[in-house]
């Protein structure tokens, strides 16, 4: 492996001393000591929930530290009053995983928001801004019309433009990259990471901090890496003197095995396969996948972003049409060309992005619960039996422990966890034989996650099969009977409950390809 060159800058870019952030009931960052040098690409890696993103929020002023110290280019900041405005003034810029652009404004307007190019008499020089915006896009490998609305761009292009804004418009000295490679194609990922190396050589007074889930990315492009585990920085390693396997060992540490019977599971004995997938292919990410799911089983799909797991379930639910492969339901070949066809075959789907893809904003719990089942609650004239509809919604709220004043409470008033429970209740009304749950605990508070996992194991899996995707190795180990590990488009390993390899550490290393 070719390691990056030694940093060419000198001195500290920023230094954290015993930095701590407490939220009610949880310590998100605990006593972190970290020094990032000028002229280096510094990796931050750790499992989900280790504290990586919160740490970036503290450095960028988005969150206020409970205690500890932050020094930027040798100057200590007052953590009690530190905020994003002061961070920007000190040359700190955070590029988040999901950029916060104004969707309806143009690319140029978004890139220069708060920093317009002026001409004489204080007028904005729109032509210069468009020209510069086009040049910034080209620097990050994009060919775009600067007048195009930002909303038309895919998320990966928005991420690259957010980096371009920090680098070439704000000219930040400390750029924090919070998992921005997660949604990028392999080609664009390689382009961005190679660009970082060139930029460091050109301006060694700068530093780049890269949060990544990929051990391989850290090993290839970072000078040093800090490992976060359980809210603490447990090690800072020189990449040139570390192997991928050693780094993975630092990340997982000594992790106890979570047992399924923590959830008092009593699933039905698995029967003959309900669904069988054979040689499913959906380029560029999914090369080939074959698996089966029986009634009473919870099957986990694990893998890094771009590994092919998302494409496998999208093809199974008819969201995308595969290039090759076959799907059979109860032994009979079927063609699933759309979600409507998948639903008719007894497949239910919970999407990853709840707010964009599933919640009906501005509507009540009862409307969100029954939106796909209203025909079952209507009379011969097509009128809704409101008494029955309300009774069913109350029953689902009780079944899934939805905390709300009543069925007519607006969804906007619910927490993320309670919204997710409503959506799971909606799925169960159609009595699917197979549930596909894509990140069912995404954006859910810590207290609610066990309730959702328990419902998956104890209720959904009793009379149906379940496919569950999760970025949490702990959740997959706790809930699943089998875990299929995707890596570079294929299923490379199957971990079975009851075997020695069925543990968090082995699962994490297999996902990383080490």
C-alpha positions as CSV (number, residue, x, y, z in Angstrom):
1,X,0.0,0.0,0.0
2,X,1.2,3.5,-0.9
3,X,1.1,5.7,2.1
4,X,0.6,9.5,2.0
5,X,3.6,11.7,2.3
6,X,4.6,13.2,5.7
7,X,2.9,16.5,6.5
8,X,4.8,19.5,5.2
9,X,3.3,22.1,7.5
10,X,4.4,23.1,11.0
11,X,2.7,23.7,14.3
12,X,-0.8,22.9,15.5
13,X,-3.8,23.6,13.4
14,X,-6.1,23.0,16.4
15,X,-5.8,21.3,19.8
16,X,-8.5,19.9,22.0
17,X,-7.9,19.5,25.8
18,X,-10.2,17.3,27.9
19,X,-13.1,18.3,25.7
20,X,-16.4,17.0,27.0
21,X,-20.0,17.3,25.9
22,X,-22.9,16.0,28.0
23,X,-26.5,15.7,26.9
24,X,-29.3,14.7,29.4
25,X,-28.6,11.1,30.3
26,X,-25.6,10.6,28.0
27,X,-22.0,11.8,27.6
28,X,-21.5,12.2,23.9
29,X,-17.8,13.3,24.0
30,X,-15.7,12.5,27.1
31,X,-12.4,14.1,27.9
32,X,-11.0,14.1,24.4
33,X,-7.4,15.2,23.9
34,X,-6.5,15.7,20.2
35,X,-4.0,17.6,18.3
36,X,-4.3,18.1,14.5
37,X,-1.2,19.5,12.8
38,X,-1.0,22.0,10.0
39,X,-0.4,20.4,6.6
40,X,-2.0,17.0,7.4
41,X,-5.1,15.1,6.5
42,X,-6.2,13.7,9.9
43,X,-8.7,10.9,10.0
44,X,-11.4,10.4,12.7
45,X,-12.9,6.9,12.7
46,X,-15.0,4.8,15.1
47,X,-18.3,2.9,15.1
48,X,-21.7,4.6,15.1
49,X,-22.4,6.4,18.3
50,X,-18.7,6.8,19.2
51,X,-19.0,10.6,19.3
52,X,-17.3,11.6,16.0
53,X,-20.0,13.9,14.6
54,X,-20.6,15.6,18.0
55,X,-16.8,16.2,18.2
56,X,-16.9,18.0,14.8
57,X,-19.9,20.1,16.0
58,X,-17.9,21.2,19.0
59,X,-14.9,22.2,16.9
60,X,-17.1,24.1,14.5
61,X,-19.2,25.9,17.2
62,X,-22.5,24.2,16.2
63,X,-22.6,22.7,19.7
64,X,-21.2,24.1,22.9
65,X,-18.8,22.0,25.0
66,X,-19.7,21.3,28.6
67,X,-16.1,21.6,29.6
68,X,-12.5,21.4,28.3
69,X,-10.6,23.6,25.9
70,X,-10.3,24.3,22.2
71,X,-7.3,26.2,20.7
72,X,-7.4,27.3,17.0
73,X,-4.0,28.0,15.5
74,X,-2.5,28.4,19.0
75,X,-5.3,30.8,20.2
76,X,-7.6,29.5,23.0
77,X,-11.3,30.1,22.5
78,X,-13.9,30.8,25.1
79,X,-16.1,27.7,24.9
80,X,-18.9,29.4,26.8
81,X,-19.4,31.9,23.9
82,X,-17.9,29.9,20.9
83,X,-20.3,29.6,18.0
84,X,-20.2,29.1,14.2
85,X,-19.6,32.8,13.5
86,X,-16.6,32.9,15.7
87,X,-15.4,29.6,14.2
88,X,-15.6,31.0,10.7
89,X,-13.7,34.1,11.8
90,X,-10.9,31.8,13.0
91,X,-10.9,29.9,9.7
92,X,-12.9,26.8,10.7
93,X,-15.4,25.4,8.3
94,X,-17.6,22.2,8.7
95,X,-18.7,20.3,5.6
96,X,-21.6,18.2,6.9
97,X,-22.8,14.9,5.5
98,X,-26.1,16.5,4.4
99,X,-25.3,20.1,3.3
100,X,-27.8,22.8,4.4
101,X,-28.3,24.7,1.1
102,X,-31.3,26.8,0.1
103,X,-32.9,24.3,-2.3
104,X,-34.7,26.9,-4.5
105,X,-31.8,29.3,-4.9
106,X,-29.2,28.9,-7.6
107,X,-25.9,27.2,-7.2
108,X,-24.1,30.6,-7.4
109,X,-26.4,32.2,-4.8
110,X,-25.9,29.3,-2.4
111,X,-22.1,29.3,-2.8
112,X,-21.8,33.0,-2.1
113,X,-24.5,33.3,0.5
114,X,-23.2,35.6,3.2
115,X,-20.0,36.3,1.1
116,X,-21.2,38.0,-2.1
117,X,-18.8,39.5,-4.6
118,X,-19.4,43.3,-4.7
119,X,-18.7,45.9,-7.3
120,X,-18.8,49.6,-7.0
121,X,-21.5,51.4,-5.0
122,X,-22.2,48.1,-3.1
123,X,-24.0,46.3,-5.9
124,X,-23.6,42.5,-6.1
125,X,-21.5,41.4,-9.1
126,X,-23.6,38.5,-10.3
127,X,-21.5,37.8,-13.3
128,X,-18.4,37.4,-11.3
129,X,-20.2,35.1,-8.8
130,X,-21.5,32.9,-11.6
131,X,-18.0,32.7,-13.2
132,X,-16.4,31.8,-9.8
133,X,-19.1,29.3,-9.0
134,X,-18.5,27.5,-12.3
135,X,-14.7,27.5,-11.6
136,X,-15.3,26.1,-8.1
137,X,-17.5,23.3,-9.5
138,X,-14.8,22.4,-12.0
139,X,-12.2,22.2,-9.2
140,X,-14.3,19.5,-7.5
141,X,-15.0,17.6,-10.8
142,X,-18.4,19.0,-11.7
143,X,-19.6,20.7,-14.8
144,X,-22.7,22.8,-13.8
145,X,-24.8,25.7,-14.8
146,X,-24.3,28.2,-11.9
147,X,-27.9,29.4,-12.4
148,X,-29.4,26.0,-11.9
149,X,-31.4,25.5,-8.7
150,X,-29.5,23.6,-6.0
151,X,-32.5,21.3,-5.5
152,X,-31.9,19.7,-8.9
153,X,-28.5,18.4,-7.9
154,X,-28.0,14.9,-6.4
155,X,-26.8,14.9,-2.8
156,X,-23.2,13.9,-3.8
157,X,-22.9,16.9,-6.1
158,X,-24.2,19.1,-3.2
159,X,-21.5,17.6,-0.9
160,X,-18.7,18.4,-3.4
161,X,-20.0,21.9,-3.8
162,X,-20.1,22.4,0.0
163,X,-16.4,21.3,0.1
164,X,-15.6,23.7,-2.8
165,X,-17.3,26.6,-1.0
166,X,-15.2,26.0,2.2
167,X,-12.0,25.5,0.2
168,X,-12.1,28.1,-2.6
169,X,-14.6,30.7,-1.5
170,X,-14.4,30.8,2.3
171,X,-10.7,29.8,2.1
172,X,-10.9,28.1,5.4
173,X,-7.7,27.1,7.2
174,X,-9.3,24.2,9.1
175,X,-11.8,22.1,7.1
176,X,-13.8,19.4,8.9
177,X,-15.3,16.8,6.6
178,X,-18.1,14.9,8.3
179,X,-18.5,11.7,6.3
180,X,-18.9,13.5,3.0
181,X,-17.5,10.5,1.1
182,X,-20.4,8.3,2.2
183,X,-22.7,9.1,-0.7
184,X,-20.0,9.6,-3.3
185,X,-19.4,7.2,-6.2
186,X,-16.0,5.4,-6.0
187,X,-14.7,7.6,-8.9
188,X,-15.7,10.9,-7.2
189,X,-14.5,9.6,-3.8
190,X,-11.1,8.9,-5.3
191,X,-11.1,12.3,-7.0
192,X,-11.9,14.2,-3.7
193,X,-9.4,12.3,-1.6
194,X,-6.6,12.9,-4.2
195,X,-7.6,16.6,-4.3
196,X,-7.0,16.8,-0.6
197,X,-3.5,15.6,-1.0
198,X,-2.8,18.2,-3.7
199,X,-4.3,21.0,-1.6
200,X,-2.2,20.1,1.4
201,X,1.0,20.2,-0.7
202,X,-0.1,23.6,-2.2
203,X,-1.1,25.2,1.2
204,X,0.7,23.4,4.1
205,X,-0.7,25.9,6.6
206,X,-4.1,24.2,6.2
207,X,-5.5,21.0,7.7
208,X,-8.3,18.6,6.8
209,X,-10.1,16.4,9.3
210,X,-11.9,13.5,7.6
211,X,-14.5,11.4,9.4
212,X,-15.0,8.2,7.6
213,X,-16.5,4.7,8.2
214,X,-14.0,3.2,5.7
215,X,-10.8,1.8,7.1
216,X,-9.5,1.6,3.6
217,X,-10.0,5.4,3.0
218,X,-8.3,6.3,6.2
219,X,-5.3,4.0,5.3
220,X,-5.0,5.4,1.8
221,X,-5.4,9.1,2.3
222,X,-4.7,10.2,5.9
223,X,-1.4,11.0,7.6
224,X,-2.7,10.2,11.1
225,X,-5.9,8.8,12.5
226,X,-7.7,9.2,15.9
227,X,-9.9,6.4,17.0
228,X,-13.1,7.2,18.8
229,X,-14.7,4.6,21.0
230,X,-17.5,5.0,23.5
231,X,-17.2,8.9,23.3
232,X,-13.5,8.8,24.0
233,X,-10.4,9.3,21.8
234,X,-8.6,6.0,22.6
235,X,-5.6,6.3,20.2
236,X,-4.0,8.5,17.6
237,X,-1.9,6.4,15.1
238,X,0.5,7.2,12.3
239,X,-1.0,5.6,9.3
240,X,2.3,4.8,7.7
241,X,3.1,2.5,10.7
242,X,-0.3,1.0,11.1
243,X,-2.1,-1.8,9.2
244,X,-5.8,-2.0,8.4
245,X,-6.2,-4.9,10.8
246,X,-4.5,-3.1,13.7
247,X,-6.7,0.0,13.1
248,X,-9.9,-2.2,13.1
249,X,-8.7,-3.8,16.4
250,X,-8.4,-0.4,18.0
251,X,-11.9,0.6,16.7
252,X,-13.8,-2.5,18.1
253,X,-11.8,-2.9,21.3
254,X,-13.2,-5.5,23.7
255,X,-16.9,-5.6,22.8
256,X,-19.3,-7.8,24.7
257,X,-21.6,-10.0,22.6
258,X,-25.2,-8.8,22.8
259,X,-27.6,-11.7,23.2
260,X,-30.8,-12.1,21.3
261,X,-32.7,-13.2,24.4
262,X,-32.3,-9.6,25.7
263,X,-35.3,-9.0,23.5
264,X,-37.3,-12.1,24.8
265,X,-37.6,-13.3,21.2
266,X,-40.0,-16.1,20.5
267,X,-40.0,-16.2,16.6
268,X,-41.8,-18.8,14.7
269,X,-39.7,-21.7,13.6
270,X,-38.4,-20.7,10.1
271,X,-40.3,-22.4,7.3
272,X,-39.6,-22.9,3.7
273,X,-38.3,-19.7,2.1
274,X,-40.9,-17.0,1.5
275,X,-38.6,-15.1,-0.9
276,X,-35.6,-16.3,-2.9
277,X,-33.2,-14.0,-4.7
278,X,-30.8,-15.5,-7.2
279,X,-27.8,-13.7,-8.8
280,X,-29.3,-10.2,-8.5
281,X,-27.3,-7.6,-10.3
282,X,-27.7,-3.8,-10.3
283,X,-24.6,-1.9,-11.4
284,X,-22.5,-0.1,-10.5
285,X,-22.7,-1.1,-6.8
286,X,-24.4,-4.6,-6.9
287,X,-22.6,-7.3,-8.8
288,X,-24.3,-10.4,-7.6
289,X,-26.5,-11.3,-4.6
290,X,-28.3,-14.6,-3.7
291,X,-30.2,-15.2,-0.5
292,X,-33.4,-16.5,1.0
293,X,-35.7,-15.3,3.7
294,X,-38.3,-17.5,5.5
295,X,-41.3,-16.6,7.7
296,X,-40.1,-16.1,11.2
297,X,-36.5,-15.0,10.3
298,X,-34.8,-11.7,10.8
299,X,-32.1,-11.4,8.2
300,X,-29.6,-8.5,8.5
301,X,-27.9,-6.9,5.5
302,X,-24.6,-5.2,6.5
303,X,-22.0,-3.3,4.5
304,X,-20.4,0.0,3.9
305,X,-22.1,2.6,1.7
306,X,-21.8,1.5,-1.9
307,X,-21.4,-2.2,-0.9
308,X,-24.6,-3.2,-2.8
309,X,-26.9,-3.8,0.2
310,X,-29.2,-0.8,-0.6
311,X,-29.5,-1.8,-4.3
312,X,-30.5,-5.4,-3.3
313,X,-33.5,-4.2,-1.3
314,X,-34.4,-1.5,-3.8
315,X,-34.6,-4.2,-6.5
316,X,-36.5,-6.5,-4.3
317,X,-39.1,-3.8,-3.6
318,X,-39.3,-2.7,-7.3
319,X,-37.8,0.7,-6.7
320,X,-35.0,-0.1,-9.3
321,X,-35.0,-2.7,-12.0
322,X,-32.0,-5.1,-11.8
323,X,-29.9,-5.8,-14.9
324,X,-29.9,-9.6,-14.1
325,X,-31.1,-12.1,-11.6
326,X,-34.4,-13.7,-10.5
327,X,-36.8,-13.3,-7.6
328,X,-39.2,-16.0,-6.4
329,X,-42.1,-15.8,-3.9
330,X,-42.9,-19.1,-2.3
331,X,-41.1,-20.9,-5.0
332,X,-42.8,-19.1,-7.9
333,X,-40.8,-16.7,-10.2
334,X,-42.1,-13.2,-10.1
335,X,-41.3,-9.9,-11.8
336,X,-41.3,-7.0,-9.4
337,X,-41.3,-3.9,-11.7
338,X,-42.7,-1.4,-9.1
339,X,-43.4,-1.0,-5.4
340,X,-47.1,-1.5,-6.1
341,X,-46.3,-5.0,-7.5
342,X,-44.1,-5.7,-4.5
343,X,-46.9,-4.8,-2.1
344,X,-49.3,-7.1,-4.0
345,X,-46.8,-9.9,-3.4
346,X,-46.8,-9.2,0.3
347,X,-43.7,-7.1,0.7
348,X,-43.7,-4.0,2.9
349,X,-40.9,-1.4,2.9
350,X,-39.7,1.1,5.5
351,X,-37.4,3.7,3.8
352,X,-34.2,5.1,5.3
353,X,-35.1,8.8,4.9
354,X,-38.3,9.0,7.0
355,X,-39.1,12.7,6.6
356,X,-38.5,12.7,2.8
357,X,-40.0,9.4,1.8
358,X,-42.6,8.3,4.3
359,X,-44.0,10.9,6.7
360,X,-46.9,13.1,5.3
361,X,-46.0,16.5,6.8
362,X,-48.8,18.6,8.3
363,X,-51.1,15.6,8.7
364,X,-52.2,13.7,11.8
365,X,-51.2,10.4,13.2
366,X,-54.4,8.8,12.0
367,X,-53.9,10.1,8.5
368,X,-50.3,8.9,8.4
369,X,-51.3,5.5,9.8
370,X,-54.1,4.7,7.5
371,X,-53.0,6.4,4.3
372,X,-52.4,3.1,2.5
373,X,-55.4,1.3,4.1
374,X,-58.3,3.7,3.8
375,X,-60.2,1.4,1.5
376,X,-60.6,-1.0,4.4
377,X,-62.3,1.6,6.4
378,X,-64.7,3.0,3.8
379,X,-68.4,2.1,3.1
380,X,-70.1,1.3,-0.2
381,X,-70.3,5.1,-0.9
382,X,-66.5,5.4,-0.4
383,X,-66.9,7.4,2.8
384,X,-64.5,6.8,5.7
385,X,-65.9,5.2,8.8
386,X,-64.1,7.6,11.2
387,X,-65.0,5.7,14.3
388,X,-63.3,2.5,13.0
389,X,-60.4,4.5,11.6
390,X,-59.8,6.2,15.0
391,X,-60.1,2.9,16.9
392,X,-57.6,1.2,14.6
393,X,-55.1,4.0,15.0
394,X,-55.5,4.0,18.8
395,X,-54.9,0.2,18.7
396,X,-51.7,0.7,16.7
397,X,-50.5,3.5,19.0
398,X,-51.0,1.1,21.9
399,X,-49.3,-1.8,20.2
400,X,-46.2,0.2,19.3
401,X,-46.2,2.4,22.4
402,X,-46.6,5.7,20.5
403,X,-46.3,8.6,22.9
404,X,-48.8,11.3,21.8
405,X,-52.0,13.0,23.1
406,X,-54.2,11.1,20.6
407,X,-54.7,9.9,17.0
408,X,-55.3,13.5,15.8
409,X,-52.0,14.8,17.0
410,X,-49.9,16.3,14.1
411,X,-46.9,14.2,13.1
412,X,-44.8,17.4,13.4
413,X,-45.3,17.3,17.2
414,X,-43.8,13.8,17.5
415,X,-40.2,12.8,18.2
416,X,-38.3,10.9,15.6
417,X,-38.8,7.6,17.5
418,X,-42.6,8.1,17.7
419,X,-42.8,9.0,14.0
420,X,-40.9,5.7,13.2
421,X,-43.4,3.7,15.4
422,X,-46.3,5.2,13.5
423,X,-44.7,4.2,10.2
424,X,-44.1,0.7,11.4
425,X,-47.7,0.5,12.5
426,X,-48.8,1.7,9.0
427,X,-46.8,-1.2,7.5
428,X,-48.4,-3.8,9.7
429,X,-51.9,-2.8,8.6
430,X,-51.3,-4.4,5.2
431,X,-50.1,-7.6,6.8
432,X,-47.0,-8.1,4.7
433,X,-45.3,-11.5,4.6
434,X,-41.9,-9.8,4.3
435,X,-40.9,-6.5,6.0
436,X,-37.9,-4.7,4.5
437,X,-36.7,-2.2,7.2
438,X,-34.0,0.2,6.0
439,X,-32.3,1.8,9.0
440,X,-35.4,1.4,11.3
441,X,-33.7,3.3,14.2
442,X,-32.2,6.1,12.1
443,X,-32.6,9.4,13.9
444,X,-34.3,7.7,16.9
445,X,-33.3,8.6,20.5
446,X,-31.5,6.1,22.7
447,X,-34.5,5.4,24.9
448,X,-36.7,4.4,21.9
449,X,-34.3,2.2,20.0
450,X,-34.8,-0.8,22.2
451,X,-38.6,-0.5,21.9
452,X,-38.3,-0.6,18.1
453,X,-35.8,-3.5,18.1
454,X,-38.1,-5.4,20.4
455,X,-41.1,-4.8,18.2
456,X,-39.1,-6.1,15.2
457,X,-38.0,-9.3,16.9
458,X,-41.1,-10.1,19.0
459,X,-44.0,-8.8,16.8
460,X,-43.0,-8.4,13.1
461,X,-41.0,-11.7,12.9
462,X,-43.7,-13.8,14.5
463,X,-45.7,-14.2,11.3
464,X,-43.5,-12.6,8.6
465,X,-39.9,-12.6,7.4
466,X,-37.8,-9.5,8.1
467,X,-34.9,-8.0,6.2
468,X,-33.2,-5.3,8.3
469,X,-30.5,-2.9,7.1
470,X,-28.6,-1.1,9.8
471,X,-25.3,0.8,10.2
472,X,-25.2,-0.4,13.8
473,X,-23.4,-3.7,14.3
474,X,-24.8,-4.0,17.8
475,X,-28.4,-3.8,16.5
476,X,-27.8,-6.5,13.9
477,X,-26.2,-8.8,16.4
478,X,-28.9,-8.2,18.9
479,X,-31.9,-8.9,16.5
480,X,-30.9,-11.0,13.5
481,X,-30.8,-14.7,13.0
482,X,-28.4,-14.4,10.0
483,X,-26.3,-11.4,8.8
484,X,-25.3,-11.2,5.1
485,X,-22.2,-9.0,4.7
486,X,-21.9,-7.1,1.4
487,X,-18.5,-5.9,0.2
488,X,-17.9,-4.4,-3.2
489,X,-21.1,-5.6,-4.7
490,X,-21.2,-9.2,-3.4
491,X,-22.2,-11.1,-0.3
492,X,-18.8,-12.1,1.0
493,X,-19.8,-13.7,4.3
494,X,-22.8,-15.0,6.2
495,X,-22.7,-14.8,10.0
496,X,-25.1,-17.2,11.8
497,X,-26.5,-16.9,15.3
498,X,-25.0,-19.4,17.6
499,X,-21.6,-19.6,15.9
500,X,-18.4,-18.3,17.3
501,X,-18.1,-15.6,14.6
502,X,-21.5,-14.1,15.5
503,X,-20.2,-11.1,17.4
504,X,-19.8,-7.3,16.9
505,X,-16.0,-7.3,16.5
506,X,-16.1,-10.0,13.7
507,X,-19.0,-8.3,12.0
508,X,-17.3,-4.9,12.0
509,X,-14.0,-6.3,10.6
510,X,-15.8,-8.3,7.9
511,X,-17.7,-5.2,6.8
512,X,-14.4,-3.4,6.5
513,X,-12.9,-6.2,4.5
514,X,-10.2,-6.9,7.0
